[in-house]
Amino acid sequence: MRLPVLFLFTIVLIQYGDCQSTWFSHIVGKFNNKTTQLKNYVQDKGRGIINHVGSVQNKVTSYFKPAHGRSLDVTTEDQIKGRFQIYLNEAEMYDSKLFDVIAPANMKYNCTPDDPTIYMTTPQLIALHGYPAESHVVITDDGYILTLHRIPHAKVGNGSNRIEIPRKTVLLHHGLLGSSADWVMAGPEKGLAYVLSNAGYDVWLANVRGNTYSRAHISLNSDRRAFWNFTFHEVSQHDLPAVIDYIMETKGLDAKLNYIGHSMGTTVLFALLSTKTHYNKVLRAGYALAPVAYMTEIKSPIRLLARFADDIEYLLNLLGQNEFLPQNAVLRWLSKHACEISHIEEAICENSMFMLCGFDEKQFNRTLLPLILSHVPAGASTRTLIHYAQEIRNKGQFQMFDFGKEGNKRQYGTPTPPQYPLEKITLPIALLGAQNDWLASTADVTKLYQQLPNPIENYVVPLEEFNHIDFLYAIDAPKLVYNKLLDLLEKGGSKYENVDVEIITNEINELH
């Protein structure tokens, strides 16, 4: 009996991480029913959280954890068999299951499901690290109730009684499926919100309609289809203006408000500035991390939905009538058949954010995974995903939502949806992209850069593996991105920076 079991486990790679985790290579699925039962047993143990499996032939030496205090360099087949023989002997000695020897149920890690930070809100996470945290409520002109989070100033040192709110101000806007928590989960050393606060900025964190912190409306319930009848276009036309206006009213119209967006947070900025052009004068400058506008060369599995983009009702039924369902059967199918990650661990690949945006093993801090999975996905409308799929279907063009020929005539007066007029964006904007970005390819970012009338810089992260999510959580994000961003913030600025505040005030009042 030992030989079949031994043979089976010589092709299984078990890796230990900083958080509770066990999973199998995709090759296991090709074995017999007993293998499947064993795999299900591990999954039932609840250890499908982290760790990436490489090929057994090439990477097995780096993934075995030494047992009994001994080091082990696995370089030959005999040594591999010997390692599993130790597991088998120990299982027999203690009359326990083999899996409990390889991955015991009660293991001690730096982060566990009992870690209280997993259940903390954005303000609580901020306060945990000693920073001041505020929550503000903003109501859009179409009735959505949004929550803004804020770090008004950096930590106050011991003995310091004077607190000054800096005039330098920045608004951080998350991407699709994200929330304000995206900017603080990496902690005070690597989280962009803290980095900016330490650099002397008053930091505001947006939350769009439908996410964890903005699931309310003055007359609509969030379980009704009408509540979710929006895309990133409505966010750009209602949410973002309301948030910017609120910050400017709170700070004063002479405040220098910088905008930093990630992914969809950049999309809504481009849509806003190209349609409500007076905001080009209100903001100081824009900084787009993983900018998404044109979508001609994407690797994300979202491209597979593009072929159905003309049939809105079909996609709504497929993905969820209201909120984009983070763990439905369709997503699981996409993760198994379209996820362009070799041997990716199930909990990562089946999480909608990682599945759509990618996963970078080398730059990913695995200790953050329980915290990330507890906050992401934070909620998004299915129509927003369809809007992006439509762009891909329409040769990657940056266009408004396609309601169909008759619907477009009613909505826009034309049979096709109009393009966003990027030539009307006069705000200085810096683009920061990555070579391994599944959603914002360097070719698409370069095309966007060429279309902007007043670009600051087109910066490409100098690390080939850096991807879409790394702008938020990468181990080296401060060195590779944030230092550059701080430099651009100090140098960049709008030509309207010294314009008469009264002129801007009059323009805003006329539009309201």
C-alpha positions as CSV (number, residue, x, y, z in Angstrom):
1,M,0.0,0.0,0.0
2,R,2.9,2.3,0.7
3,L,4.3,2.2,-2.8
4,P,1.1,3.6,-4.6
5,V,0.8,6.3,-1.9
6,L,4.5,7.0,-2.2
7,F,4.3,7.3,-5.9
8,L,1.3,9.6,-5.7
9,F,3.0,12.0,-3.4
10,T,6.3,12.2,-5.2
11,I,4.4,14.3,-7.8
12,V,2.6,16.5,-5.2
13,L,4.3,19.6,-4.1
14,I,3.6,20.9,-0.6
15,Q,4.7,24.4,0.3
16,Y,4.5,26.1,3.6
17,G,3.6,29.8,3.7
18,D,3.2,32.4,6.4
19,C,-0.5,31.7,6.6
20,Q,-2.4,28.5,6.8
21,S,-2.4,26.8,3.4
22,T,-2.3,23.5,1.5
23,W,-3.1,22.8,-2.1
24,F,-2.2,20.7,-5.1
25,S,-0.8,21.0,-8.5
26,H,-3.2,20.7,-11.4
27,I,-1.7,17.4,-12.4
28,V,-3.4,15.7,-9.4
29,G,-6.8,16.2,-11.0
30,K,-5.8,13.7,-13.7
31,F,-5.4,10.8,-11.3
32,N,-8.0,8.3,-10.0
33,N,-10.9,8.8,-7.7
34,K,-8.9,8.2,-4.6
35,T,-6.7,11.1,-5.6
36,T,-9.8,13.3,-6.0
37,Q,-11.0,12.2,-2.6
38,L,-7.7,13.1,-1.0
39,K,-7.7,16.5,-2.7
40,N,-11.2,17.2,-1.4
41,Y,-10.1,16.2,2.0
42,V,-7.4,18.9,2.0
43,Q,-9.9,21.5,0.7
44,D,-12.4,20.5,3.4
45,K,-9.6,21.2,5.9
46,G,-9.9,24.8,4.8
47,R,-6.3,25.2,3.8
48,G,-6.9,26.6,0.3
49,I,-5.5,30.1,0.8
50,I,-2.0,30.7,-0.5
51,N,1.2,29.4,-2.1
52,H,2.1,29.0,-5.7
53,V,3.2,25.6,-7.1
54,G,6.0,25.4,-9.6
55,S,7.0,22.4,-11.6
56,V,8.0,19.4,-9.5
57,Q,11.0,18.7,-11.7
58,N,12.5,22.2,-11.5
59,K,11.3,23.7,-8.2
60,V,10.9,20.8,-5.8
61,T,14.1,21.6,-3.9
62,S,12.9,25.0,-2.8
63,Y,9.5,23.9,-1.6
64,F,10.3,21.3,1.0
65,K,10.3,22.4,4.6
66,P,13.0,20.8,6.7
67,A,11.6,18.5,9.3
68,H,12.9,17.7,12.8
69,G,15.4,20.7,12.6
70,R,17.4,19.2,9.7
71,S,18.2,20.8,6.5
72,L,17.3,18.9,3.3
73,D,18.5,19.5,-0.3
74,V,16.3,17.5,-2.5
75,T,18.2,16.8,-5.7
76,T,17.5,13.2,-6.6
77,E,14.5,10.9,-6.9
78,D,15.8,8.8,-4.0
79,Q,15.9,11.9,-1.8
80,I,12.4,12.8,-2.8
81,K,11.2,9.3,-1.9
82,G,13.1,9.5,1.3
83,R,11.4,12.7,2.3
84,F,8.0,11.3,1.8
85,Q,9.0,8.1,3.6
86,I,9.6,10.3,6.7
87,Y,6.1,11.6,6.4
88,L,4.7,8.0,6.0
89,N,6.7,6.7,9.0
90,E,5.5,9.6,11.2
91,A,1.9,9.1,10.1
92,E,2.1,5.3,11.0
93,M,3.9,6.0,14.3
94,Y,1.2,8.4,15.5
95,D,-1.7,6.6,13.8
96,S,-2.7,9.8,12.0
97,K,-3.6,10.7,8.5
98,L,-0.8,11.5,6.1
99,F,-2.2,14.9,5.4
100,D,-2.2,15.8,9.1
101,V,1.5,15.0,9.1
102,I,2.4,17.1,6.1
103,A,0.0,19.9,6.9
104,P,-1.3,19.6,10.5
105,A,-4.5,21.3,11.3
106,N,-3.1,23.3,14.2
107,M,-0.2,25.2,12.9
108,K,1.2,28.5,14.2
109,Y,1.5,31.3,11.8
110,N,2.1,35.1,11.9
111,C,-1.4,35.6,10.6
112,T,-4.4,33.3,11.2
113,P,-8.1,33.5,10.7
114,D,-8.3,34.8,14.3
115,D,-6.3,37.8,13.4
116,P,-8.5,40.8,14.3
117,T,-7.2,42.9,11.5
118,I,-9.1,40.7,9.0
119,Y,-12.4,42.1,10.3
120,M,-11.3,45.7,10.6
121,T,-12.7,48.6,8.5
122,T,-10.5,51.0,6.7
123,P,-10.6,53.6,9.5
124,Q,-9.9,50.9,12.1
125,L,-6.9,49.7,10.1
126,I,-5.6,53.3,9.9
127,A,-6.1,53.9,13.6
128,L,-4.4,50.6,14.4
129,H,-1.1,52.0,13.1
130,G,-1.4,55.2,15.1
131,Y,-2.7,57.5,12.3
132,P,-5.7,59.8,12.6
133,A,-8.8,58.5,10.7
134,E,-12.0,60.2,9.7
135,S,-15.1,59.1,7.8
136,H,-17.2,61.6,5.8
137,V,-20.5,61.0,4.1
138,V,-21.2,62.4,0.6
139,I,-24.5,62.3,-1.2
140,T,-24.4,62.4,-5.0
141,D,-26.8,64.4,-7.2
142,D,-28.6,61.1,-8.1
143,G,-29.0,60.0,-4.5
144,Y,-26.2,57.5,-3.8
145,I,-24.7,57.8,-0.3
146,L,-20.9,57.5,-0.4
147,T,-18.4,57.2,2.4
148,L,-15.1,59.0,2.2
149,H,-12.2,58.0,4.4
150,R,-9.4,60.4,5.4
151,I,-6.0,60.6,7.0
152,P,-5.9,64.3,7.7
153,H,-2.2,64.4,8.8
154,A,0.7,62.1,9.7
155,K,1.3,60.7,13.2
156,V,1.8,63.2,15.9
157,G,5.0,62.6,17.9
158,N,5.2,62.4,21.6
159,G,4.9,65.8,23.3
160,S,3.6,67.5,20.2
161,N,0.3,69.4,20.9
162,R,0.0,71.3,17.7
163,I,-1.8,69.7,14.8
164,E,-1.8,71.3,11.4
165,I,-3.8,70.0,8.5
166,P,-1.4,70.2,5.5
167,R,-2.6,72.2,2.4
168,K,-1.1,69.6,0.2
169,T,-4.0,67.3,-0.6
170,V,-4.4,64.1,-2.5
171,L,-7.5,62.0,-3.4
172,L,-6.8,58.3,-3.9
173,H,-9.4,56.4,-6.0
174,H,-9.5,52.6,-6.0
175,G,-10.2,50.3,-9.0
176,L,-12.9,47.8,-9.9
177,L,-13.9,45.5,-7.0
178,G,-11.8,47.7,-4.7
179,S,-12.3,50.1,-1.8
180,S,-10.5,52.6,0.3
181,A,-8.9,49.6,2.1
182,D,-6.7,48.9,-0.9
183,W,-4.4,51.8,0.0
184,V,-3.8,50.8,3.6
185,M,-3.7,47.0,3.7
186,A,0.0,46.9,2.9
187,G,0.7,48.6,6.3
188,P,2.5,51.8,7.2
189,E,5.7,51.0,5.5
190,K,4.3,50.1,2.1
191,G,0.7,51.3,1.9
192,L,0.5,54.3,-0.4
193,A,-1.9,56.2,1.9
194,Y,0.6,56.1,4.7
195,V,3.5,57.0,2.4
196,L,1.7,60.1,1.3
197,S,0.6,61.0,4.8
198,N,4.2,60.7,6.0
199,A,5.3,63.0,3.1
200,G,3.0,65.7,4.3
201,Y,-0.3,65.2,2.4
202,D,-3.8,65.3,3.6
203,V,-5.0,62.0,2.2
204,W,-8.6,61.3,1.1
205,L,-9.8,57.8,0.1
206,A,-12.8,57.4,-2.2
207,N,-15.4,54.6,-2.2
208,V,-17.6,54.3,-5.3
209,R,-21.3,53.4,-5.2
210,G,-21.9,49.7,-4.6
211,N,-18.8,48.9,-2.7
212,T,-18.5,47.9,1.0
213,Y,-18.7,51.5,2.3
214,S,-21.2,52.9,-0.2
215,R,-24.1,50.5,-0.4
216,A,-26.9,53.0,0.3
217,H,-29.2,55.3,-1.6
218,I,-31.8,57.9,-0.5
219,S,-34.6,55.9,-2.1
220,L,-33.3,52.6,-3.6
221,N,-32.5,49.4,-1.8
222,S,-29.2,47.7,-2.6
223,D,-31.0,44.4,-3.3
224,R,-32.9,46.0,-6.2
225,R,-31.8,46.0,-9.8
226,A,-32.3,49.7,-10.1
227,F,-29.6,50.3,-7.5
228,W,-27.0,48.5,-9.6
229,N,-27.9,50.1,-12.9
230,F,-24.6,51.9,-13.4
231,T,-21.2,51.6,-14.9
232,F,-18.0,53.5,-14.5
233,H,-19.6,56.3,-16.5
234,E,-22.1,57.1,-13.8
235,V,-19.2,57.0,-11.2
236,S,-17.4,59.6,-13.4
237,Q,-20.5,61.8,-13.8
238,H,-21.9,61.7,-10.3
239,D,-19.6,60.1,-7.6
240,L,-16.3,61.7,-8.5
241,P,-17.7,65.2,-8.9
242,A,-19.5,64.9,-5.6
243,V,-16.3,63.8,-3.9
244,I,-14.1,66.4,-5.4
245,D,-16.6,69.2,-4.6
246,Y,-16.9,68.0,-1.0
247,I,-13.1,68.0,-0.5
248,M,-12.7,71.4,-2.0
249,E,-15.6,72.8,0.1
250,T,-13.9,71.3,3.2
251,K,-10.4,72.4,2.4
252,G,-11.1,75.7,0.5
253,L,-10.9,76.3,-3.2
254,D,-7.3,77.3,-2.9
255,A,-6.3,73.8,-1.8
256,K,-4.0,72.0,-4.2
257,L,-5.9,68.8,-4.8
258,N,-3.9,66.0,-6.6
259,Y,-5.7,62.9,-7.9
260,I,-4.2,59.4,-7.8
261,G,-6.2,56.6,-9.3
262,H,-5.6,52.9,-9.9
263,S,-7.2,51.0,-12.7
264,M,-10.9,52.0,-12.9
265,G,-9.9,54.9,-10.7
266,T,-8.0,56.2,-13.7
267,T,-10.9,55.4,-16.1
268,V,-13.3,57.5,-14.2
269,L,-10.8,60.4,-14.1
270,F,-10.4,60.4,-17.9
271,A,-14.2,60.1,-18.4
272,L,-14.8,63.0,-16.0
273,L,-12.2,65.4,-17.4
274,S,-13.2,64.8,-21.0
275,T,-16.9,65.5,-20.3
276,K,-17.0,67.9,-17.4
277,T,-14.1,69.9,-18.4
278,H,-14.1,72.5,-15.7
279,Y,-12.6,69.9,-13.4
280,N,-9.4,70.3,-15.4
281,K,-9.1,73.6,-13.6
282,V,-10.2,72.4,-10.1
283,L,-7.6,69.6,-9.8
284,R,-3.8,70.3,-9.6
285,A,-2.6,67.2,-11.5
286,G,-3.6,63.6,-12.1
287,Y,-1.5,60.4,-11.6
288,A,-2.7,57.2,-13.2
289,L,-1.5,53.9,-11.8
290,A,-2.2,51.0,-14.3
291,P,-4.2,53.4,-16.4
292,V,-7.2,51.8,-18.2
293,A,-8.8,53.6,-21.2
294,Y,-7.9,51.8,-24.4
295,M,-8.2,48.0,-24.2
296,T,-6.8,46.5,-27.4
297,E,-4.1,44.2,-26.0
298,I,-5.3,42.6,-22.7
299,K,-4.4,39.2,-21.2
300,S,-7.2,39.2,-18.6
301,P,-9.9,36.5,-18.9
302,I,-12.4,39.4,-19.2
303,R,-11.5,39.3,-22.9
304,L,-13.5,36.0,-23.1
305,L,-16.7,37.9,-22.1
306,A,-16.2,40.4,-24.9
307,R,-17.6,38.1,-27.5
308,F,-21.0,38.2,-25.6
309,A,-20.8,42.0,-25.0
310,D,-23.6,42.7,-27.5
311,D,-26.1,40.6,-25.5
312,I,-26.3,42.6,-22.3
313,E,-29.2,40.6,-20.8
314,Y,-27.3,37.3,-21.5
315,L,-24.3,38.6,-19.6
316,L,-26.4,40.0,-16.8
317,N,-27.9,36.5,-16.4
318,L,-24.5,34.9,-16.6
319,L,-22.6,37.2,-14.2
320,G,-25.4,38.4,-11.9
321,Q,-28.3,40.7,-12.5
322,N,-27.1,43.3,-10.1
323,E,-23.8,43.0,-8.3
324,F,-21.0,41.2,-10.1
325,L,-20.9,37.9,-8.2
326,P,-17.4,37.2,-6.9
327,Q,-17.8,33.4,-6.5
328,N,-20.4,32.1,-9.0
329,A,-20.0,29.2,-11.3
330,V,-19.0,31.3,-14.3
331,L,-16.1,32.9,-12.4
332,R,-15.0,29.4,-11.3
333,W,-15.1,28.3,-14.9
334,L,-13.1,31.3,-16.0
335,S,-10.5,30.7,-13.3
336,K,-10.0,27.1,-14.4
337,H,-10.1,27.6,-18.1
338,A,-8.9,31.2,-18.8
339,C,-6.7,32.1,-15.9
340,E,-3.3,32.7,-17.4
341,I,-1.4,31.6,-14.3
342,S,0.4,28.2,-14.2
343,H,-0.5,26.2,-11.1
344,I,-2.1,29.1,-9.3
345,E,-3.6,28.3,-5.9
346,E,-7.4,28.1,-5.9
347,A,-8.2,30.7,-3.4
348,I,-6.2,33.3,-5.4
349,C,-7.3,32.3,-8.9
350,E,-11.0,32.1,-7.9
351,N,-10.9,35.5,-6.2
352,S,-12.3,37.8,-8.8
353,M,-9.6,40.5,-8.4
354,F,-6.7,38.1,-8.9
355,M,-8.5,36.2,-11.6
356,L,-9.2,39.3,-13.7
357,C,-6.0,41.2,-12.9
358,G,-3.2,38.6,-12.4
359,F,-0.9,37.4,-9.7
360,D,2.8,38.1,-9.3
361,E,4.3,35.5,-6.9
362,K,7.6,37.1,-6.4
363,Q,6.3,40.6,-5.5
364,F,3.3,39.4,-3.5
365,N,3.5,39.5,0.2
366,R,1.6,36.3,1.2
367,T,1.1,37.4,4.7
368,L,-1.4,40.0,3.4
369,L,-3.6,37.4,1.7
370,P,-6.1,36.8,4.5
371,L,-6.5,40.6,4.9
372,I,-6.9,41.1,1.2
373,L,-9.4,38.3,0.8
374,S,-11.4,39.8,3.7
375,H,-11.7,43.1,1.8
376,V,-11.7,42.1,-1.8
377,P,-13.9,42.0,-3.8
378,A,-15.6,45.0,-2.2
379,G,-18.5,45.0,-4.7
380,A,-19.1,46.3,-8.2
381,S,-22.0,46.4,-10.6
382,T,-22.1,43.7,-13.3
383,R,-22.8,46.5,-15.9
384,T,-19.3,48.0,-15.2
385,L,-17.7,44.7,-16.2
386,I,-19.9,44.6,-19.3
387,H,-18.9,48.2,-20.1
388,Y,-15.2,47.1,-20.2
389,A,-16.1,44.0,-22.2
390,Q,-17.8,46.3,-24.7
391,E,-14.7,48.3,-25.1
392,I,-12.7,45.2,-25.8
393,R,-15.3,44.1,-28.4
394,N,-15.2,47.5,-30.1
395,K,-11.5,47.2,-30.9
396,G,-10.5,48.5,-27.5
397,Q,-12.0,51.9,-28.0
398,F,-12.6,54.2,-25.0
399,Q,-16.3,54.7,-25.4
400,M,-19.5,55.2,-23.4
401,F,-21.9,52.3,-22.6
402,D,-23.4,50.6,-25.6
403,F,-27.2,50.2,-25.1
404,G,-27.7,48.7,-28.6
405,K,-28.7,50.5,-31.8
406,E,-32.1,51.6,-30.6
407,G,-31.0,52.3,-27.1
408,N,-28.1,54.4,-28.3
409,K,-30.4,56.5,-30.4
410,R,-32.5,57.2,-27.3
411,Q,-29.5,57.8,-25.1
412,Y,-27.1,59.6,-27.4
413,G,-29.0,60.4,-30.5
414,T,-26.6,58.2,-32.5
415,P,-26.7,54.4,-33.4
416,T,-23.3,53.9,-31.8
417,P,-22.0,55.1,-28.4
418,P,-19.7,58.2,-28.5
419,Q,-16.0,58.0,-27.7
420,Y,-14.8,59.9,-24.7
421,P,-13.1,63.1,-26.1
422,L,-9.7,62.8,-24.6
423,E,-8.5,65.9,-26.5
424,K,-10.5,68.0,-24.0
425,I,-8.4,66.8,-21.1
426,T,-6.1,69.8,-20.3
427,L,-5.1,68.6,-16.8
428,P,-1.4,67.5,-16.5
429,I,-1.5,63.8,-16.1
430,A,1.3,61.3,-15.5
431,L,0.9,57.6,-16.5
432,L,2.6,54.8,-14.5
433,G,2.3,51.5,-16.2
434,A,3.8,48.0,-16.1
435,Q,5.0,45.5,-18.6
436,N,3.1,42.5,-17.1
437,D,-0.2,44.3,-16.7
438,W,-3.1,42.1,-17.8
439,L,-5.6,45.0,-18.2
440,A,-3.4,48.0,-19.2
441,S,-0.8,46.9,-21.7
442,T,2.2,49.2,-22.4
443,A,0.9,49.5,-26.0
444,D,-2.5,50.8,-24.8
445,V,-0.9,53.1,-22.2
446,T,1.4,54.5,-24.8
447,K,-1.6,55.2,-27.1
448,L,-3.3,57.0,-24.3
449,Y,-0.2,59.0,-23.6
450,Q,-0.1,60.2,-27.2
451,Q,-3.8,61.2,-27.0
452,L,-3.5,63.4,-23.9
453,P,-2.9,67.1,-24.6
454,N,-0.9,67.8,-21.5
455,P,0.9,64.6,-20.3
456,I,3.6,64.8,-17.7
457,E,5.4,61.4,-18.2
458,N,4.8,57.9,-19.3
459,Y,6.6,55.9,-16.7
460,V,7.1,52.1,-17.0
461,V,8.0,50.2,-13.8
462,P,11.5,48.8,-14.3
463,L,10.6,45.2,-13.4
464,E,9.3,42.9,-16.1
465,E,7.1,40.8,-13.8
466,F,5.3,43.8,-12.2
467,N,1.6,43.5,-12.8
468,H,-1.8,45.3,-12.3
469,I,-2.2,44.5,-8.7
470,D,1.4,45.1,-7.7
471,F,0.7,48.9,-7.7
472,L,-1.2,48.2,-4.5
473,Y,0.5,45.3,-2.7
474,A,3.9,44.6,-4.2
475,I,6.8,44.2,-1.8
476,D,8.9,46.6,-3.8
477,A,6.1,49.1,-4.7
478,P,7.6,51.9,-2.6
479,K,11.0,51.6,-4.4
480,L,9.6,50.9,-7.9
481,V,6.5,53.2,-7.9
482,Y,5.9,55.3,-4.9
483,N,9.3,57.1,-4.8
484,K,8.7,58.0,-8.4
485,L,5.2,59.1,-7.7
486,L,6.3,61.4,-4.8
487,D,8.8,63.0,-7.1
488,L,6.2,63.6,-9.8
489,L,3.8,65.0,-7.1
490,E,6.4,67.6,-6.1
491,K,7.2,68.6,-9.7
492,G,3.9,68.2,-11.4
493,G,1.2,70.9,-11.3
494,S,-1.6,72.4,-13.3
495,K,-1.1,75.6,-15.3
496,Y,-4.2,76.7,-13.4
497,E,-2.4,76.3,-10.1
498,N,-2.2,80.1,-9.6
499,V,-5.5,81.0,-11.3
500,D,-7.9,83.3,-9.5
501,V,-10.0,81.1,-7.1
502,E,-13.0,83.4,-7.8
503,I,-13.0,82.4,-11.5
504,I,-13.1,78.7,-10.6
505,T,-15.8,79.3,-8.1
506,N,-18.0,81.1,-10.6
507,E,-17.6,78.3,-13.2
508,I,-18.5,75.6,-10.6
509,N,-21.6,77.6,-9.4
510,E,-22.8,78.1,-13.0
511,L,-22.7,74.3,-13.6
512,H,-24.5,73.6,-10.3
